[in-house]
Amino acid sequence: MAATVVSFVSNHLATLLREEGSLLGGLRKEVQLIKDELGHMKAFLKVAEAKEDDDPRLQEWINQVREAAYDIEDVLDEFVLRFAGYRHHGFCGSLQRILKAIKSLRARHQVASEIQSIKSRIKNISEGRQRYQVEFGIDHRVTGSSTMNDSWRYSRDDAFLVEEAKLVGIDQPKQHLISKLLEGHDHQLKVISVVGMAGLGKTTLVKKVHEDPDVRKNFPVRAWVTVSQTCDFPKLLRDLIWQLHKELNKSVPQFIESISIIELKKFVKDFLQQAGRYAIVFDDVWDVEFWNEIKFALPEGNYGNRVMLTIRKADVASASCTESQDYVYKKKPLSIEDSWTLFCNKIFKGNRCPTHLMDVAKAVLDKCDGLPLAIVAIGGLLASKDVSRIDEWEMIQHSLGGELEGTGKLERVKRILSLSYNDLPSHLKPCLLYLSIYPEDYLIDCQTLIPLWIAEKFVEWREGMSIEDVAWGYLSELISRSLIQAAKVFYEGLPDKCQIYDLLREVILIKSREQNMVTVTTGQPMTWPSEKVRRLALHSSSNSSNIQYHQQRQFYSFEHLRSFIAVSSTNPLLSKTFLSEVLRSSKLLKVLDLRGEEIEETPNEIFSLLHLTYLSLYGTKVARVPRAIGKLQHLEHLNLGNTGVRELPVEILKLLKLRHLRVYQQVDPSDSDYGYHGFKGPSKLGGLLALQRLNTIDASSGSVIVKEIGKLTQLRVLYITQLRREDGKELCSSLVNLTSLQQLRIASVGKGYDFEIIDLNHHQRSLFFFFFLFVSSISSFATSAWPLRNDASMDHSSSKLGEGLCFKAGGFQKLKWLWLKKMEGLRWMAVEEGACPHLQRLILPRLPSLEDLPSGIQHLSHLQELYLYEMSSQLMEKVGNQKEDSEDYRRIAHIPEIDIGFYADDGEWIIRRLWGKK
């Protein structure tokens, strides 16, 4: 975390020297020296942070670095706020500059004094770096992720704490893996990777497979090698040689102690080549580099040899299993039933849980998330309590988080879960710790989390990539490492919602407090982790005494605060009290998220927060945006979703750094099918050249605003509503310029028979978006469409307008999702061969007049999912009663998953799956 803070502040200093160098005057040299010294510390910090748990002195030094970096950030931001915040022009401006200069002499002297003080602190800290570098043998040139310490072997042994009699839920996966080991008579080397987060029991499972009599019988040559993150590869090879010789009752040659790595690998390979059929386990593999090294020591032979790996990272598992015969097994948490059995075995020695403890026992077990090691550790703690004292159990339930901090039996759980955190590259650590802003069991919206990470400056720019793509990569890596669960997937594995395990969250909360990363409060009495609160998350509280308590605590301030986030806050008075304090004293605030708060007007104090980069008023009662919004010239993300805002002032055009603009509201809050209201923007909206997301623009004012959209060449997401018929061609012309467009939603709104048929039969080159949402009338029939280039055209040859839709050959070469909704007059669809060749998902809800499946659907060879919801009874019956020898069956037999959805007579929503995964 400290490495990330130092990196951010170092970049901040570079920007200041480049853009505001003239304002620094004589301080420029001092600032440059601080920047240079921070640069020397960065590489050392990345390695030192992995060792800080083992030495309090190193931990204290890292804390000093982090706090010094934070103080530098404060001074710099205060400097910019005082001296670079306003530019005055003209005669009056000259007078203002003179007056400001006179008033700021004292302030400049104060800033100079603070910078000198920080320079002195940095010098002392740097001396500590040089001392620890020698003492701990840390090479300052190391720039990789964290380095594992030897004390981990103590925790690795904990993986075998569960005795054979207490193992539950292991029989089925054990037999499954044994069958994978034994199946087939191939002569190739087969690799089986077991992947999952720490504490899931991967080692225990593979150990039981490895020791199974059938496995021993079929594989006379066996070995088990534990791989550490910083494994000594020559030592590992010698250990493997020693085991293999012991297995075959042979003596180990003395010369292996002195030969090179290449010679060791050759020795292992030659030995295995002659020894016969082998099965070797490499336990706890951390990276692909290890596999790429060891595989050259493993002969394929003619015996059907097997290698098993236990791995935490999904990408490492995949990279280790590249051949067709290889297999990746994802170890899952224990089921509720197996978790309960293991829990009772540990505490009650196989007896039933007493009735009076049932509720509290289940509450404690729920925090274990099916992690066997966590269940055993917590069970061991509870086993020492008096079963007749429910109060003792309840105390553990309520203080489970605190128990993790102690040195009791749950310490090993903390250590195991901490290991995955310690292994993270420095840029991922703050991203994971940041999740402590969310309450327990909170379903995290990934589309909200990503912009927050970016606003907090956790995400580093990479050449050739947008910062959003980099951030999504961070999230994917955390999911791959099994530290975040993807609770809901949006598109091609792209997570929509995510969660974290409860016990892992407790570990994250501890580390977050230790590092002053996030302070979480409900207003109730608490010990604040630091006088300098950097990020404040306000969680829900219904206790009115919390407000009284908070109002009595006026001796702390939020002058160092950078982020204020209200998450699921349901106490308007508490929120108002905190917000008032924050806005009064937090002049350096950069992130302000007030989603769902009881706010009717945007507080005026917000427009004095000149460093603000992220502002969310989502779900508030705000209906107007003041002209003062133009002061927030560093703003990059503005979220006014589900507010009453329908128009933005011309001052919005001053926000040249704005990348995400969301202004919309559901027409019917209870049903998104009725579409969204958008906002009317200024006529020169095309001046916001940094915009990447525009959601949702009201195009009813005419072709001017549609033409302006064509200037927003960085757009990736575009939602348009109220598009007029005559502006269809203008929209096509604009979309030609949007080569980065990925999502497009267009709606034309009509009432009764006041149709808005959009003319999009206009030539343009293929767009690069992956998702189309086809939205129609809010009330009755109206056709809506998107730019079609002649790729897909509305066929008007029938007696009614909009009765047919044909996708022409060669069209939509990159389209992967297609959603046609509520087109009440659509009677037929056709897909010519060569159209939509990469379409994967076709969703057809509420097309009551559609008489048959799309003609040519058999041409969609990559189609994976077909959803038919609330269609005509004729079509539903036809699709639902397919016979395998029928023509209709053959047209859709290639689609892996087909769903039919409808309302039963009693109003119950029913989804019938014709075939596909359950």
N, C-alpha and C positions, 0 to 999 in steps of 0.2 A: 504493500500500500504506500509506504514512504517513497519507494522508487517511482511510483506513478505520480505522486504529488510533486516530487522534485522534477520529474520530466515535464509536467505541466507548467510549473513555475519557471523552469528554464526556458521553455518556449515562449512563455509570457514575457520574460525579460528580453528575449530576442526581438519580439514584436515591438515592445516599447522602445528599444534602442533604434529599431528601423523606422518606426512611424512617428515617434514623439521625441526623437533624440535632441532636437533643438530646445525642447522644454526642460530637459534634464540639466542643461548647462554644465556646471562644474561637477555635477553628480554622475555624469556619463561614465567616467573612468571607474568610479566605485561600483556602479551597477554592472559594468562589464566584468570586473574582477569577481563579483558574486556569482554572475552567470557562469564564468569559467570554472569556478570551484565546484558549483553544483554539477556541472558536466562531468567532473572527475569522480563525483560520488555516485552517479547513476548506476554504472556497471557494478560497482562494489555492492551497492544496496540490493540489487537483484539477487545476489547470492547470499548476502548476509541475512536477509529476511527469512530464509529457509532455516537458518541456524539459531534464530533469536529465542526460540522456545527452550533451548538448552543452556543458555547463558544469560542471566539477568543483566549483566553489564552491557552485553551487545544489544539486548532489548532496550535498555535505557538510552544507549547511543542512537539507536534507530528512532526512538521517540523524540530525541532532541533534534534530529535531522528533520523529522516530519513537522514538528512545531515551528522550527525556524523557517521552513519552507512556507508554512501557513502564514507566518508573520510577514514574510517577504511579500506574499500575495496581498495581504491587507494593506501594506504600505504602498505597493504599486497601484492597487485599485483606488486607494484614497488619493494618491497623487493625480491619477488620471481624472478622478471626479472633481478635484479642485482646480486643476490647471488646464485640462484639455476637454472639459465638458462642454464649453460654449465658445462659439466663434462670433465675434461682433464685427459689424461692418459699418462704414459711414462715419460721420462726425460724432453722432451720439454713441456709436460703437467705440470710437476712440476714447471718449470720456469714460465709458464703462470699463475699457481696458485699463486706463490709468488708475481709476478707483479700485479696480480689482487687483491690480499689481501692488498698490499701497497696502491693501488689506491682506494680501497673500505673502508679504515679506516674512511675517512671523510664521505663517504656515510653511513656507519653503524652508525656513531655518529648522522648523520642527521635523520636516521630512528628512532633511539632510542629517540631522542628529540621529533619527531612527535608522537611516541607512548605514551610518557609521557604526552604530551599535550592532546591527545585524552582521555587518562585515566582520566585526570582532568575534561575534558568536560563531560565524561560519569558519573563521580561522581556527578557533579552538576545536570545533567539531572535526575539521579536516585533520588535525593532529591525531584525534582519536581514531579516525579512519586508517591512517598510516600505521598506528599502533596495533589495531585489531587485524589489519591485513597481514601483518607479520605473525601475530599470535595465533590466528586461526588458519593461516596458510591459504588465504583466499586470494586468488589471482584477480587483480582489478580489471584484467582484460576479458574475464568471463562475462558473456552477455546473454547466456541462455536462461532458461527457467530455473526454478529453485533446485538446490542440490540436497539430496536426502542424507540425513545423518545416520550413524551406525546404530543409534538407540532404537531405531525402528524394529530391529529384530525382536525386541521384547514384545512389541505389539503384534508382530507376525505370529508369534507363538500363541497369542490369545485366540487365533482363529480356530484352534483345536480344543478350546475350553469345553465345548459341548460334548459330553460323553456319549458313547454309542447308545446307551439306554435312553438318552434324552433327545436323540435326533428324531425329528418329525418332518414330514413333508419331503423326505429325500428319496423315497423308494421309486416314485415315478420318474423323476428326472435322472436318477441313477440308472435305471433300466433303459431309459431312452438313450443315454450316452453310451452305455455298454453295447447296445444294438448298433449304434453308429460306428463304434470301434470295430465290431466284429463283422459287420455286413460287408458283402462284396468279396470278390476274389481278385481284385485288381492287384497289380504288381507295383503300383505307384505309391509314393509316400503320401499319406493322408494326414492333414492337420485339422484338429478340432479345437476351436477357441471357445472358452466359456467366459462371457463378458458380463459385467455388472458392477455396481458401486461397492465401496467398502462396506463390510458388515453383512453382505447378503448370503455368505456361506459358500462362495465359489470354491475356496480351498478345501473345505470340509467335503463338499460334494465330489470333487475330483479325486480327493484322497480315497474316498470309499469306492469309487470306480476303479482306481488304480490298484487297490488291494483286493478287489473282487476275485474269487477263485477262478471264474471263467476267463477273466482277463489274464490272470497269472498263467493259466494253462495255455492260452493261445499266444502269449508273448513271454517267452522264457527270459528275454533280456529286457530288464526294466531299470529305470532310474528316475529319481525325483530331484530336481534342481530348483532351489529358491533364488529368484532373480531380484536383486535390489535395484532401486532407481539408479544408483551410481555404482553399478556392479563392476567389480574388478574382473574383466573378461578372462584374462589368463588364469586367475584363481578359480573362476567358474568352470573353465574347461578342465582344469586339474581335478576339481571336485567331481566332475562328471566321469573322468577317467577312473578315479578311485572307486566310485560307486559301481561302474560297469565291471571292473575287475573283481570287486567283492562279490557281486552278483554271480559271477562265474567261477568263484573260488580261485582266482588267479592273483599272483603277486604284482604289485605296481612297479614298473621300471623306475629306477632312481633318476634317469636322465630327463624325465618330463619336467623336473624343477628348473632346468636350465635352457630349455628350447624355446623358440619364438612362438608367437601366436599362430602364424601360418603353419609351423610344424606341429603345434598342438592340435589344430583343426584337422590336419592330415592324419595325425595319429588316431584321433577319434573316428574319423571316417573309415580308415583302414580296419580298425578294430571292429566297428559295427558291421562292416561289409562281410567279415568272416564269422561274426558271432551268431548270426541268425536273426529271426524276427524280433524286432524291438518295439517297446512302447516307452517313450520318455515324456515326463511332465516338466514343463518350465512354469513354475508358479510365480505369479505377480510380475508379469512382463509389462514394462512401462512405455516402451516406444518401439517404433518400427525398425529403428537402427539395430536393436538387439537381434531381432529376427533375421534381418538382412545379413547379419554377421554369422549367426549360429547355423543357419540353414546350409551353409557350405560345408559344415562338418557332419551333416546328416545324409548318408547315402540313401537313395531310393531303393536300390536292391531289387530283388525279385520275390520278396516275402510278404508284401503288404504291410509295411512298417507304419507306425502311428506316432504322432506327436500331439500332446495336449498342452494347451496354454490357458492360464487364467489371466484375465486382462480387465482393466477398469474402463478403458477407452474404446468406444465402438469403432473408431476409425483405425486404431491399431489392430483390432481383431479382424476387420475387413481386409486390411493390407497384408495380414499374415495368412489369409485364406483366399488365395487368388486362383487356385486350380478348381476345376469343376467338381472334383471329388471331395474337396475341403468343406468344412461345415462350421458355422458360427451358432453357438447356443447362447441365448440371452437368459441369464439367470434372473428369475423374478422373485419378488418378496414372497414370504409365506402367505398362504391364504388366511382368512380370518379364523377358520376352523383350526388350521395347523398352528397358527400363532397362539391361539387360546390353549391348545394342548401342550405346547412347549412351555408356555407361561405357567400353567398349573403343575406341570411336571417339576419345574424348578422350585416353585414355592410350596406346593402342597404335596409333593412327592407322589404325584399321580392321582391324588384324591380330588374330590370336587371342591370348588371354591365355595366357602360359606356364603349363604344367601345375603347376609348383611354387608358383605364386601363386594358383591357382584358389580354394582354400579361403578364404584371407585376403581375396581380392578380393571374393568373394561376401559375406563377413561385413561388409566395409565398405559394399558396395552396399546391403545389407539395412538399414543405418541411414538410407539416403536416402529410404526409403518412396516411391519412384517420383517424387520431386520433381525435375524436370529441372534446375532451377537448382542444387539441392544436388548432384546427380550431376556436373554440369559443374565446380562449385567444388571438390569433393573429388577429382574426376578430375584437375583441374589440379594439385592438390597432389601426388597420387601420380605424375603424369607426370614430376615433377622428381626422382623417386627412381630409384636404380639397380635395374633389374629383376632383377639377379642377387643382390641383397641382400634376402632375404625378411625379415630381422630389421628392416629399415627400414619395410617394409610393416606388419609386426606391431606395431611401435611406434606407428604412426599408428592402427592398429585399436584398440589398447588406450588410446590417449590422445586419441581423437577428441573426447571431451567437452572436454578441456583445450585442444585446438586451437581450439575455438570461442571461447575466451576471449582468444586472442591477436590479433595484428594481421596474420595471414597471409591466405592466399587464402580461407580459410573465413569471414573476417570479414564478407563481404558476405552469406553465408548467415545469420549471426547477425543482421545488420541487417535483412534482409528478414523473417525470422521474428519479430524483436523488434517490427517495425512493428505487426503485428497485436496484440501485447500492449500496446504503448504507446497504441493506439487505444481500448483497453477503458475503459469507465466505471470510476470508482474502486472501485465495489462489486464488480466482477467480477474485478479484478486479484488480490486475495488468494485468491479461489476457484480461479483457474487456478494460481497459484503453489503452492497447497496440494497439488496433484496430485503434487508432488515427493516426497510421502511414499511413493509407490508405486514399485516396481522397474520396470525396463525391460520393456516388452511385457506388463505386468500387466493383466489384465482386471478393470476396476474395477466393483464392484457399486454401481449408482446408489442402490439402496435403503439402502446403508450410507453412501455419500458424502454424501447430503443431510442426514441427522442430524448428521454430523460438521461440516459447514459451519455448521449452526445452533448446535451446541454451541460452536463457535469464535467465535460472534457475528459471522460474516461477513454474515449475512442480516438485512436491515433489515425491521422490521414495516411493513406497508402497510395502510391503512384498508380494511376490507371483504374482506381476504384472510387466510387462515391463513398462518403463516410457512412451512409446508411448501410451499404453493402458490407462494409467492414464490421459494423455493429452487429448485423445479422450473423456474420461469421463468428463473432464472439459468442453470441447466444447458442449457435449450433455447436460450438466447441464445448460449452458448459453442459449442454444436453448430452453430447457424446461422452463426456466424462462422468455421466450419471449424477451430476450435482444438481441439475434442474430436470424436472419431469415435464415433458410436453403433454399437457393435459388435453389439448385439442389441436388438431392439425388443420391448417388452412389450405395450403396449396403445395403439392409435390413435396410433402414433408416439412414445409415451412410452418413453424409453430404459430398458433393463434393465441392460445392460452397456455400458461405454464404454472407450475407449483414447485415448492421445495419440501423435502421431507421434514417432518416436525423436529426430529432430533438434530438434523443438520441445521435447521433454522436456529435452534438453541445455541449451537456452536458458533454460527455466524453472528448471533446477537452478542455473544461474549467477546468475540474478536472485534466486532464493530465498536463496542463500548471501550475496549482496551485501546483502540486506535483513534477514538474520538471521530469515528466515521459518521455515525448517525445517532441522534438522540431521539428516543421514542417516548412519548408521554400521552397519558390520558387525562392529565391534570391532577392526578392523585399524588399523594406524598411520595417522593422518590429522591434518590441521591443522584444528582446530575454528574455525569462522568467528567465534565470539565467546565471551568468558568467560561471557556471560549467555545460555545456551541456552534458547530459549523453547519450541520444539517438537522432540521427539526421535523419529525413526522408526528402528526397528531392523529391518534386513533380514537375510536368511538368510546364514549363514556356517557352513561345515563345518570351518574351519581352527582347530584347537585352540590354535595359537599366538596367535590373536587374543585368546583368553580370558586367556592369561598376560600378554599385552601390556596388555590393559585393566586387569587386576588390579594392574599396576604403576603405573598412572596414577591416583593418588588425589588429585592436586592440583587437580582441578576439581570443582565441585559443581553440583548441579541445583536450587539454591534458587530460581532464577527460572523454573523449568520450569512450563509450563502444560499441555503435552500430551505423553503418552508412548504411542506406537503401535507395536505389533509387527506387521509385515507379512511374511508368508511366512517367519517365523523358524523354522529347523529345528534350531537348536542349543540344547537345553534349558539347558545349563550357562551359555552366554553370556546367554541371556534371564534366567535366575535371577540372574546377577551384576548385570546392569543394573537389573533390577526391584528388587533389594535396595537398590541405591544410590538409585534414584529415590524409593522409598517412604520411605527414611530421611531424605532431605533436601528433598523437594519438597512442602512443606506447602500450597502454593498451587495444586496441580494441579487442572485442570478437566476434562480429557479423559484417560481411561485405557482403552485398547483392547488387550486381551490375548488376542484371539481365537486359538484353536488352540494356545495354550501348554500346556506340561505342568504344569498346576496342579491339584492334587487338593482343596485347600481355599482359600477366599478369604482372602488375607493380612489379618491384623487391622489392619495399618497403614492399609489403605484406608479404614477407618471413622473415621479422624482427618482425612481430606481433606474438610473441611466445604464447600469451594468446588466440589466435584466435581459436574458437570452431566451427564457422559456416562460410563457404565461398561459395557464389553462383556467378558463372559467366555465368549463364544460358542465352542463346540467344545472347551472345557476339560473336565476330569474332575470339576469341582465338582458336588457332589450335595446340598449343604445351604446355605441362606442364613441366616447368624447374625442374631439379633435386633438386633444393632448396626446393621443396615441403616437403621434409623429415624433415625440421626444424619445421614444424607446428605440433608438437607432441601432442598438445591438441585438434587437429581438430577432430570433431565428424561428421560433415556433409559437404560433398563436392559435389556441384552440377555443372556439366559441360554439362548439357543437352542442346541439340540444338547448340552445338559448333562444331568446326572442329576437335576436339581432337579424335584421333583414337588409341592412344597408351599411356600408362602411364609408367613412369620410375620406375626402381626397388626401388627407394627411397620411393615410396608410401607405401612400407611394413613397414616403420618406424612409420606409423600412427596407432599405436596399439589401439587407442581409437575410430577409425573411425567406425561409425555405419551405415551411409548412403552414398553410392557411386553411383552417377548418371552420366553416361557418354554415351551419345547417340545423334543421329541426324536423323531426318526423311530423308529417301531416296528422297522423293518428298515432299517439304515443303507444297504443296497445298493439299496433300492427304495422310493421315496416313495409308491408306490401303496398300501402297507400302512398308510398313515396316520401320525398323530403322537400321542405321549403329550402331555397337557397338564399344567397344574398346578392344585392345589386352593388356592383363595384364601380369605382370611378372609371371614366372613359379611357384613361391612359394606363389601365391595369398592366399592359404589356411592359411597363417600366420595371416591374418586379422580376428582374431577370434571374434571380437566384431561386425562384419558386420551383419546388419539386413536387409538391402536393397542393392541389387546388380543389377544395371540397366544401360547398357546392356552389357554383356560380349560376346566378339567375340570368338567362340569356334573353328574357322577354323584351329587353330594351332595344334589341335589334342587332344589325350586322356589325356595328362598331365594336361591341364587346367581343363578338365572335372572332372578328379580325384580330383584336388585341391578343387573344389566346394564342394565335400563331407566333407571337413574339416570345412566348415563354418556352424557350427551346430546351430547358432543363426538366420540364415536367415529366414525372413518372406516373403520377396518378391524377386523373382528371374526371370530375363529376360535374355534369351540366344538367340543369333542369329548365323547364319552360322554353325549350328551343322551338322557334317558329318554323313553319313550313318553308318559307322563302329563304331561310338562312342555311339550309342544308348544304348547298354548294360552297358557301363561304366557309362553313365548318370543315368541309373536305379540304379546302385550300389551306386552312390553318393547320390541320392535322398532319399535312405533308411535312411540316417543319419539326414535328415533335417525335424525333427519332428515338428518344429514350422512353417513350410512353409504354407503360406496362399494364395499367388498369384504366379502363374507360367505361363510364356509365353515362348514358344519355336518356333523358326523359322528355317526352312531349306531353303536355297536359291538356286535356280537352274535357268538355262537359256535354252530356247529352249527345246530340248528333253534330256538335260543333267540332268536326274532325280537324286534327292537325297532321296531315300526311306529309312527312318530311321527305323532301327530294334529295336523296343521297346517291343517286345513280350518276356518279361523277368520278372520273378517272383520277386515281392517285396510286402511288406505290404502296406496297404492303407495309402495314404498321408492325411495330415490334412489341406489341402488348401480348400478355398471356391470358388476360381475363376480360371477358365481355359480360356485361350485365344488361340484359334487354328489358327495359322497364316500360310499361305502358300506362294507360290512362289511370288517373286517380279515381275517377268515378265510373264512367261507362266507356264504350269502345273508342279507342284512339290508338293509332299505330305509332310506335316509336322505333327508331332504328339507329344504327351507328354508321360511320363512313364505310361504304361497301366497295368502292373502286370498280364496280362491276363484278367483284368477287361474289357478292351475295346481293341479289336484287329482289325487290318486291314485285311480284307478278300481278299486274292489274287486269289480266285478261278475263277474270271471272266476273260474274254479275255483281259481286260486291268488292269494294276496294279492300286490299289487304287479305285476300283469301288464300294466297299462295306465297311461299318463300322458297327460292331456289338458290343453292350455293353452287356457283359455276366452277368448272374445272380449272385448276391452277390457283384458285383463290384461297386466302387465309392460310398461307403456308406455315405460319408460326402459332396459330391459334391452338390453345390447349384446353380452355374451358369455354363452354357456350351455355348461356342461360337465357331461355326465352320464356317470359312470364306474362300471364294475363293478356294474351293477344286473343281476345274473345272471338274475333272473326276469322282467325286462321284455320283453314280447312285442310290444307295439304302442305307438305314439305318435301323437298327433293335435294339430294346431295349427289352431284355429278362426280364421276370417278376422277380423282386427282384434287378434289377440293378438301380443305381441312385435313391434310394428311397426318397431322400430329395431334388431332383432337383426342383428349383423354377422358373428359367428363362432359356429358350432355344432360342438362337438367331442363325438364319441360313441365313446369307447374301451371295449372289453371289455363289450359288451352281446351276449353269445353267443346269446341267445334272441330278439333282435329279428328279426322276419321280413321287414320291409319298411321303406322309408324313411318318415319321419313323414308321415302323412296331412295334407294341407294345407300341405306345405312350400312350395308355389308361392305361398302368401300372404306369405311372408317376403321381401318385395320388396327389402329392404336387405341381405339376406344376401350377404356377400362371400366367406366361406370355409366349407367343409364338410369335416370330417375324420372318416373312418370307420376306426378301428383295431381289429384283432382282433375282427371281427364274425363272424357265422355265414357259412359258405361259401355258403349259399343267397343271402344278401343281397349278399355281395361279388361273386358271379358275376352277379347281376341288375344291380347298379349298373355293374359293369365292362364289360358287354357291351351298352351302350345303342345303340339304333338311332335315328337322327334323326327318324324318322317315328313313333316309339313314344310312348305316353302318358307313360311314366316319364321319357323324355328331356325332354319338354316341361315336366314338373314341376320339373326342376332346371336347365334350360338357362340360366336367368337368373343362376345362381351363377358368378362369375368363376373361382373356384378350388376344385377338388375333389380331395382326396387319399384314397387307400386304402392302409392299412398292414397288413402281415401278416408272419408268419414263414414262410420257405420250409422245405421238408423238411430241408434241411441246417442249419437253425437260423439262417440269415442273415435279418436284418431288412430287409424290402423296402418301399419307399414307391413306389406307382404314382400318378402324377398324371394324372387323366383329361383335364384341361385346366387352363390357367392359366399364370402366369409360372413360368419355370424357376428 
